[in-house]
Amino acid sequence: MGYKSLAECVYDLEKNGHLVRIKEEVDPYLEAAAIHLRVFENEGPAILFENIKGSKFPAVSNLFGTLHRSKFMFRDTLDAIKTLVDLKSDPLKALKNPLKYAGSGLTAFSALPWNTGLFAPIKFGKTSISALPQIVNWSLDGGPFITMPQVYTEDIDKPGIMNANLGMYRIQLGGNDYIRDMEIGLHYQLHRGIGVHQTKANARSKELKVSIFVGGPPSHPLSAVMPLPEGLSEITFAGALGNRRFRYFYDDEGFCISADADFVITGTVETGVNKPEGPFGDHLGYYSLKHPFPLMKVRNVYHRKNAIWSFTVVARPPQEDTSFGALIHEITGSAIPKEIPGLHEVNAVDAAGVHPLLFAIGSERYTPYLKERRPQEILTIANHILGKSQLSLAKYLFICSKEDNPSLTTNDIAGFFRHILERVDLSRDLHFYTKTTIDTLDYSGTDINSGSKVAIAAAGDKKRELRTELNSSFSLPRPFDKFKMVMPGVLAVEAPAFTSYEQTEQEIALLNSALSSTDLNDLPLFILCDNAGFVAENINNFVWVSFTRSNPSHDIYGINSFTEHKHWGCRGPMIIDARIKKHHAPELVKDPDVEKRVDKLGEKGHSLYGII
């Protein structure tokens, strides 16, 4: 659907039963977010908040809350976009199958951005930062944030929209030390496109001009988060996906303005000027803490007539960004494997917070003449994956050989783990990357952005049948005498609260002393945790706890472990210490009083009756 505006999208969704209006006044402090979370949990519709306390602007959320609704919004363009992305990753296909790709050139041409001049709806009026909906998602958040922004910057060496970057980076609107209405905070990692632009501007001692777009056609925010093939710009993609050329102009101060946006905030980032940003409840299910990030000095805040504020809420997955990810995979799922030779499939596991855990399937063809197969080519592929764009943020990478089970998929978490655990040689197949970079939002490491990675590779015949239940004679020494099976081959072991790594070494020594002579070949993975019942309750709890609360170099141990020529391995079970550590960020917890207010909206006669 070629929506001209966010309002047009909202009305189309409502007309087709995909949106609910909340007429009651809603507090932007915690309540709006709590409503969003509850509706999402119930697989409910998009939400139009007509009356946000303290702001004249309505707000919308949960637009992308289900894959079905996302595909509905792009029902007229999705197939053409898949073709465009597919062609970009392998242009020779157009030569091999010209009839299939005949329309791709027209799609790309129609996506070219259009400079509309100064006349545009966004020029309707100006407002201030404090007049915007001040939505705070979690009680420990440092202030209100924009959670669905499109942050636009240009390359100072190659100015113009065709070399611009459009990314989604969170924006803190107030709180901390920000001067009200004059300063806001930008949170992004330096490997992002905006970071490259800032680095170039810094080198020339120039301020970086930044435009933040909020709202507009739904193709615009989706384009801001797309991992596009090299050379395919977000602006071009937004036009093609939305079946409407990206309309823009430059204001009289030289800032690029999205003509179809609902709001545009313009400002500058100066070299070396930072202020504390955060805390912020984030998508790993914990807070990202307060750290210095670039300061943006606000110039103007534009809005269109009848503007609608767009937001989302991030928390422990699955959330709306999970559905974002599903749509992204729908569009680009085939692109990344084609960029890495031998890679067939890759999955950043959403239930584990995306970046902490990555599954991959590759080919293992290096020595087909040898009877015994072992990881070789898939190790090359693993190194390639860990050097690839956002995949480089992965902390745990499990990779296996397609030849061992052609029907295996990375989307089956339990099945994939079972396949790995049946084949892995823990004395050989663990490969660590220490003192390296990890996701900024991951606090399991030694400092912000600092931690480790491990690639665990498995290829060849099954080495073991995994244990599926514990017999009555199975025991562990105190204080590890509470444990539960999670899945075949995986045991959750409840342990005392973490105090220090020195104390942990003593605890592991106690386990090793008790188990070193026991045959545990069928039980290759132990998870030390604070609550074994919670970890074993379901597969999502298992991967969330295990991989968000551990740093491979510090928290992987093993029974009968050894170091040989700088290679670490173990001849008994591998142990992941996934207890909460003192340096970890706090877990996100809902406010019970706010939850009671949300309950009332679900009662008969109120806006969410029958939805929550």
C-alpha positions in Angstrom: 0.0 0.0 0.0 1.5 3.3 -1.0 0.6 5.3 2.2 1.2 9.0 1.9 1.4 9.4 5.7 1.2 7.7 9.0 -2.4 8.9 9.5 -3.4 7.2 6.2 -1.9 4.0 7.5 -3.7 4.3 10.8 -7.0 4.8 9.2 -6.5 1.9 6.8 -5.6 -0.4 9.7 -8.6 0.7 11.7 -10.9 0.2 8.7 -9.7 -3.4 8.3 -9.9 -4.3 12.0 -6.1 -4.0 12.8 -6.3 -1.0 15.2 -8.0 0.0 18.4 -8.4 3.6 19.8 -7.9 4.3 23.4 -10.1 7.3 24.3 -9.2 7.5 28.0 -6.4 9.8 29.1 -3.2 7.8 29.4 -0.2 8.8 31.4 3.0 8.8 29.3 4.9 7.8 32.4 4.9 4.0 32.4 1.2 3.6 31.6 1.3 3.9 27.8 4.2 1.4 27.7 2.3 -1.0 30.0 -0.7 -0.8 27.8 1.4 -1.5 24.7 3.1 -4.5 26.4 -0.2 -6.0 27.5 -1.8 -5.6 24.1 1.3 -7.1 22.4 1.3 -10.1 24.8 -2.3 -10.8 23.8 -1.4 -10.5 20.0 -3.7 -7.5 19.8 -4.0 -4.7 17.3 -2.1 -1.5 16.7 -3.0 1.1 19.4 -4.0 4.8 18.8 -3.7 6.7 22.0 -6.0 9.7 21.5 -5.3 11.5 24.8 -1.7 11.4 26.0 -1.5 13.4 29.3 0.6 16.5 28.9 0.7 16.6 25.1 -1.7 17.7 22.4 -0.4 15.0 20.0 -1.9 11.6 19.8 0.4 8.6 19.7 0.4 5.2 18.0 2.2 2.0 18.8 2.3 -1.8 18.0 2.0 -1.1 14.3 4.4 -3.9 13.6 3.2 -6.1 16.5 2.4 -9.1 14.3 3.9 -10.4 11.1 0.4 -10.7 9.7 -0.2 -6.9 10.2 3.2 -5.9 8.8 2.5 -8.0 5.7 -0.9 -6.4 5.4 0.6 -2.9 5.4 3.0 -3.8 2.6 0.7 -6.1 0.8 1.2 -4.4 -2.6 5.0 -4.2 -2.5 6.4 -7.0 -0.5 7.0 -9.5 -3.3 8.6 -6.8 -5.5 10.9 -5.8 -2.6 12.0 -9.4 -2.0 12.9 -9.5 -5.7 14.8 -6.3 -5.5 16.9 -7.4 -2.5 17.4 -10.8 -4.1 18.7 -9.2 -7.2 21.0 -6.8 -5.3 22.7 -9.7 -3.6 23.2 -11.5 -7.0 22.7 -9.2 -10.1 23.6 -12.1 -12.4 20.1 -13.5 -11.8 18.6 -10.8 -14.0 20.7 -12.1 -16.9 19.8 -15.8 -16.1 16.1 -15.2 -15.7 15.2 -11.8 -17.4 11.4 -12.4 -17.4 11.3 -13.0 -13.6 13.3 -9.8 -12.9 11.9 -7.6 -15.6 10.2 -5.2 -13.2 13.1 -4.8 -10.8 14.6 -1.8 -12.7 11.2 0.0 -12.6 10.9 -0.7 -8.9 14.3 0.7 -8.2 13.7 3.8 -10.4 10.4 4.6 -8.6 12.3 4.5 -5.3 14.6 7.4 -6.3 14.2 10.2 -3.6 12.3 13.3 -4.7 13.3 16.9 -3.6 9.9 18.5 -3.2 11.2 22.0 -2.5 10.1 24.0 0.6 6.4 23.2 0.4 5.6 20.1 2.4 3.1 19.1 5.1 5.9 18.9 7.7 6.2 22.7 7.5 2.8 23.1 9.1 4.1 24.2 12.5 6.9 24.2 15.0 6.8 22.9 18.6 9.3 22.1 21.4 10.8 18.9 22.7 8.9 19.1 26.0 5.5 19.4 24.0 6.1 16.0 22.5 4.6 12.9 24.2 7.0 12.3 27.1 6.8 8.5 27.0 8.8 6.7 29.7 8.8 2.9 29.4 10.4 1.7 32.6 10.7 3.1 36.2 14.5 3.3 36.2 14.7 5.0 32.7 16.7 8.2 32.7 13.8 10.1 31.1 11.5 10.0 28.0 12.9 8.4 24.9 12.1 8.3 21.2 11.9 4.6 20.5 10.9 4.6 16.8 13.1 7.3 15.3 14.7 7.5 11.9 18.0 9.3 12.4 19.4 10.9 9.2 23.0 12.0 8.7 25.1 12.7 5.6 28.7 11.9 4.7 30.7 15.1 5.0 33.0 14.0 2.2 30.1 13.0 -0.1 27.1 15.1 0.9 23.6 14.5 -0.5 20.8 12.1 0.2 22.1 9.3 -2.0 25.1 8.8 0.3 23.1 9.4 3.5 22.5 7.1 6.4 19.1 6.4 7.9 19.3 4.4 11.1 17.2 3.7 14.2 19.1 4.8 17.3 17.4 5.6 20.6 17.0 9.3 21.5 16.7 10.6 25.1 14.5 13.7 25.1 15.0 14.8 28.7 16.3 14.0 32.2 19.8 13.6 33.4 21.9 16.8 32.7 20.1 17.7 29.4 19.0 21.4 29.2 15.3 21.3 28.7 14.2 21.8 25.0 17.8 22.6 24.0 19.6 19.3 24.3 18.9 15.6 23.6 21.0 12.5 23.7 21.9 10.1 20.9 22.8 6.5 21.7 24.6 4.6 18.9 27.6 2.4 18.4 30.5 3.6 16.4 30.3 0.8 13.8 26.9 2.1 12.8 26.5 4.4 9.7 26.0 7.5 11.8 29.2 6.7 13.7 31.2 6.6 10.5 29.7 10.0 9.6 30.6 11.4 13.0 34.1 10.1 12.8 34.6 11.9 9.4 33.1 15.1 10.8 35.3 14.9 13.9 38.4 14.5 11.7 37.7 17.8 10.1 36.6 19.5 13.3 33.1 20.1 11.8 29.8 19.7 13.5 27.6 16.9 12.3 24.1 17.9 11.2 21.4 15.4 12.4 17.7 15.2 11.4 15.5 12.9 13.4 12.3 11.8 11.7 9.3 10.4 13.6 6.3 8.9 12.0 5.7 9.1 8.3 4.7 6.1 6.1 5.5 2.8 7.9 8.1 2.0 5.2 10.3 4.7 6.6 11.0 3.3 10.1 11.3 -0.2 8.7 13.9 0.9 6.3 15.9 2.5 9.2 16.4 -0.9 10.8 16.9 -3.0 7.6 20.3 -4.8 7.3 20.5 -4.0 3.6 23.0 -5.4 1.1 26.0 -3.1 0.4 25.1 -0.3 -2.0 21.3 -0.4 -1.4 20.4 2.8 0.6 17.8 3.0 3.3 16.2 6.0 1.5 15.9 4.1 -1.8 14.6 1.1 0.0 12.0 3.2 1.9 10.6 4.5 -1.4 10.5 1.0 -3.1 8.9 -0.6 0.0 6.3 2.1 0.4 5.6 2.4 -3.3 6.1 6.1 -2.9 9.3 8.1 -3.6 11.0 9.4 -0.4 10.1 13.1 -0.4 12.5 15.5 1.2 13.8 19.1 1.1 16.4 21.1 3.0 15.3 23.8 5.4 16.8 27.3 5.5 19.5 26.1 7.9 20.6 23.3 5.6 19.0 20.3 7.4 17.4 17.5 5.4 13.7 17.2 6.2 11.5 14.2 5.4 8.5 15.8 3.8 6.2 12.9 4.8 7.3 12.7 8.4 5.0 13.6 11.3 7.8 15.2 13.3 11.4 16.3 12.5 13.9 17.3 15.1 17.0 19.0 13.7 20.3 19.7 15.5 24.0 19.3 15.6 26.6 17.0 17.2 29.9 18.6 18.0 33.3 16.9 18.2 33.9 15.5 21.7 30.7 16.9 23.3 29.0 14.1 25.3 26.6 13.9 28.2 25.4 10.9 30.3 22.6 9.0 28.5 20.4 6.4 30.1 19.5 4.2 31.9 17.0 2.7 29.5 15.1 -0.6 29.6 16.3 -2.4 26.6 15.7 -5.5 24.4 17.9 -7.9 26.3 15.4 -7.7 29.2 17.6 -5.5 31.4 18.5 -1.9 31.7 21.3 -0.4 29.7 23.0 1.9 32.2 24.1 5.5 32.1 27.1 6.2 29.9 28.4 9.2 28.0 27.0 9.5 24.5 26.9 12.2 21.9 25.0 15.3 22.7 22.7 16.9 20.1 21.9 20.6 20.3 18.4 21.1 19.1 17.7 23.7 16.4 14.1 23.1 15.4 11.2 20.7 16.0 8.8 20.6 13.0 5.4 18.9 12.9 2.7 18.4 10.3 -1.0 19.1 10.8 -2.7 16.3 12.8 0.7 14.8 13.5 0.8 11.4 15.2 3.7 10.4 17.5 5.0 6.9 16.8 6.6 4.7 19.5 7.3 1.2 20.6 8.4 -0.5 23.9 11.5 -2.7 24.2 11.8 -5.4 26.8 12.7 -9.1 27.2 11.7 -10.6 23.9 9.4 -11.4 22.2 8.3 -7.8 21.7 7.3 -5.7 18.7 10.9 -5.6 17.5 10.6 -9.4 17.3 7.9 -8.9 14.7 10.2 -6.3 13.0 12.8 -9.0 12.9 10.4 -11.6 11.4 9.5 -9.1 8.6 13.1 -8.3 8.0 13.8 -12.0 7.6 10.9 -12.4 5.3 12.4 -9.7 3.1 16.2 -10.4 3.4 16.4 -13.9 4.8 18.2 -15.2 1.7 20.6 -12.3 1.3 23.1 -12.7 4.1 23.9 -16.4 3.5 24.7 -15.6 -0.1 27.3 -13.1 1.0 29.2 -15.7 2.9 30.5 -18.7 0.9 29.2 -22.0 2.3 26.7 -20.5 4.7 23.2 -21.9 4.3 21.3 -20.4 7.2 21.8 -18.0 10.2 19.6 -17.1 13.0 20.2 -14.4 15.7 18.0 -16.0 18.4 15.4 -13.5 19.5 14.5 -15.3 22.7 18.1 -14.8 23.9 18.1 -11.0 23.1 19.3 -11.4 19.5 23.0 -10.6 19.8 24.0 -12.9 22.6 23.2 -16.1 20.7 23.7 -17.0 17.0 22.9 -20.3 15.2 24.3 -21.1 11.8 24.4 -23.9 9.4 27.2 -24.2 6.8 28.8 -26.7 4.4 31.7 -28.9 5.5 33.5 -29.9 2.3 37.2 -29.5 3.0 38.3 -33.1 3.3 35.6 -35.4 1.8 38.1 -38.1 1.3 38.6 -38.6 5.0 36.3 -41.1 6.8 36.1 -39.1 10.1 34.6 -35.6 9.5 35.4 -32.7 11.9 34.8 -29.0 11.8 37.0 -27.3 9.2 35.1 -25.3 6.6 32.5 -24.3 9.2 35.2 -22.7 11.3 36.2 -20.6 8.3 32.5 -19.7 7.9 32.3 -18.9 11.7 35.2 -16.4 11.4 33.4 -14.8 8.4 30.1 -14.5 10.4 31.8 -12.9 13.4 33.3 -10.3 11.1 30.0 -9.4 9.3 28.2 -6.2 10.2 25.8 -6.7 13.1 26.5 -10.4 13.2 29.9 -9.4 14.7 28.0 -8.6 17.9 27.3 -12.3 18.5 28.7 -13.6 21.8 27.9 -17.3 21.4 28.0 -18.8 17.9 26.9 -22.4 17.5 27.5 -23.7 14.0 27.0 -27.1 12.4 27.3 -28.9 9.1 24.3 -29.1 6.8 25.6 -32.4 5.4 24.9 -34.1 8.8 21.2 -33.3 8.7 19.9 -31.5 5.6 16.4 -30.9 7.2 17.8 -29.2 10.2 16.8 -25.5 10.7 18.2 -22.8 13.0 14.6 -21.7 13.8 14.1 -24.9 15.9 16.0 -23.9 19.0 15.6 -27.2 20.9 16.2 -29.3 17.8 19.3 -27.3 16.9 20.8 -27.6 20.4 20.1 -31.3 20.4 21.9 -31.7 17.1 25.0 -29.8 18.4 25.1 -31.5 21.7 24.9 -35.0 20.1 28.0 -34.2 18.0 30.2 -31.6 19.7 33.6 -32.7 21.0 34.1 -30.4 24.0 37.8 -31.2 24.1 38.3 -29.8 20.6 35.4 -27.8 19.3 35.3 -24.7 21.5 37.1 -21.6 20.0 37.4 -18.5 22.1 37.8 -14.8 21.2 38.9 -13.0 24.3 39.2 -9.3 25.2 37.1 -8.2 22.3 34.0 -6.2 21.6 30.5 -7.2 22.3 27.1 -5.4 22.1 26.9 -2.1 24.0 23.7 -3.3 25.6 25.3 -6.5 27.0 26.5 -6.1 30.6 27.8 -9.6 31.0 31.3 -8.6 29.9 34.1 -6.8 31.7 33.2 -3.2 30.7 30.9 -1.4 28.2 31.5 -2.9 24.7 34.1 -5.3 26.2 33.8 -9.0 26.6 34.4 -12.3 24.7 33.0 -14.7 22.2 33.0 -18.4 21.6 32.3 -20.3 18.5 31.2 -23.9 19.1 31.3 -26.0 16.0 30.0 -29.5 15.4 30.4 -31.8 12.4 30.3 -35.5 11.8 28.5 -38.5 13.2 26.6 -38.5 16.5 29.0 -39.1 19.4 26.4 -39.7 22.1 22.7 -40.3 22.9 21.6 -37.5 25.1 20.1 -38.2 28.5 16.4 -37.3 28.7 15.7 -37.9 32.4 17.5 -38.3 35.6 17.3 -41.6 37.5 16.9 -41.7 41.3 20.6 -42.3 41.9 21.8 -39.1 40.2 23.1 -36.6 42.7 25.3 -33.5 43.0 27.2 -32.3 46.1 25.8 -29.6 48.2 25.1 -26.7 47.6 24.3 -27.9 44.1 21.6 -30.5 45.1 18.7 -28.6 43.4 18.6 -29.3 39.7 16.2 -30.0 36.8 16.5 -31.3 33.3 15.9 -28.5 30.7 16.0 -30.6 27.6 17.9 -33.7 26.4 21.5 -33.3 27.5 21.0 -30.0 29.4 20.8 -29.8 33.2 19.9 -26.6 35.1 21.8 -26.5 38.4 20.7 -24.1 41.2 23.8 -22.6 42.9 24.4 -20.1 45.7 24.3 -16.4 44.7 27.4 -15.3 42.8 29.9 -13.5 45.0 33.2 -13.5 43.1 35.1 -15.3 40.4 37.5 -16.6 43.0 34.6 -18.2 44.9 33.3 -19.6 41.7 36.6 -21.3 41.0 36.2 -23.1 44.4 32.7 -24.1 43.6 33.7 -25.5 40.2 36.5 -27.4 41.9 33.9 -28.9 44.3 31.8 -30.1 41.3 34.9 -31.4 39.5 36.0 -33.4 42.5 32.6 -35.0 42.8 32.1 -35.7 39.1 35.5 -36.1 37.5 35.3 -39.9 37.6 31.6 -40.1 36.6 30.5 -40.9 33.1 28.4 -37.9 32.0 28.9 -38.3 28.3 25.1 -38.1 27.8 24.8 -34.9 29.8 27.2 -32.5 28.1 25.9 -29.1 29.3 25.3 -27.8 32.8 23.8 -24.3 33.5 24.6 -22.9 36.9 21.7 -20.5 37.7 19.8 -18.8 40.5 16.6 -20.6 39.9 16.7 -24.0 38.2 12.9 -24.2 38.0 12.7 -21.0 36.0 15.4 -22.0 33.6 13.9 -25.5 33.0 10.3 -24.1 32.7 10.6 -23.5 28.9 13.2 -23.2 26.1 12.9 -19.4 26.0 13.8 -19.1 29.7 16.8 -21.4 29.1 18.3 -19.4 26.3 17.6 -16.0 27.9 19.2 -16.8 31.2 22.1 -18.9 29.8 23.3 -16.5 27.2 22.4 -13.0 28.5 24.0 -13.7 31.9 27.3 -15.1 30.9 30.6 -14.0 29.4 32.3 -16.9 27.6 35.9 -16.3 28.7 34.9 -15.8 32.4 31.8 -18.0 32.8 32.5 -21.2 30.8 34.0 -24.0 32.9 34.1 -27.7 32.5 34.6 -31.0 34.3 38.1 -32.3 33.7 39.0 -29.1 31.9 42.5 -28.5 30.5 44.6 -26.0 28.5 46.9 -27.4 25.8 49.0 -25.0 23.7 46.6 -22.2 24.5 43.5 -24.3 23.6 40.9 -24.8 26.3 38.6 -27.8 26.4 37.0 -30.2 28.8 36.6 -34.0 28.8 33.4 -33.9 30.9 30.3 -31.6 30.7 30.7 -27.9 29.9 29.4 -25.6 32.6 28.0 -22.1 31.8 27.7 -20.0 34.9 24.6 -18.0 34.2 24.0 -16.6 37.6 23.4 -12.8 38.0 26.7 -11.1 38.7 27.3 -7.9 40.7 28.3 -6.0 37.5 25.2 -7.0 35.5 22.4 -4.5 34.8 19.1 -4.7 36.6 16.3 -6.9 35.2 13.2 -5.1 33.9 10.3 -5.3 36.3 6.7 -4.1 35.7 5.1 -1.7 38.2 2.2 -3.4 39.9 0.2 -0.2 40.4 0.4 0.6 36.7 -0.6 -2.9 35.9 -3.8 -2.5 37.9 -4.7 0.7 35.9 -4.2 -1.3 32.7 -6.5 -4.0 34.0 -9.3 -1.5 34.3 -9.0 -0.6 30.6 -9.8 -4.3 29.9 -13.1 -4.1 31.8 -16.5 -3.9 30.1 -17.2 -0.4 28.8 -13.5 0.5 28.4 -11.3 0.7 25.3 -9.5 -2.6 25.7 -12.4 -4.8 26.6 -12.1 -8.1 24.8 -8.5 -7.4 23.8 -6.5 -7.8 27.1 
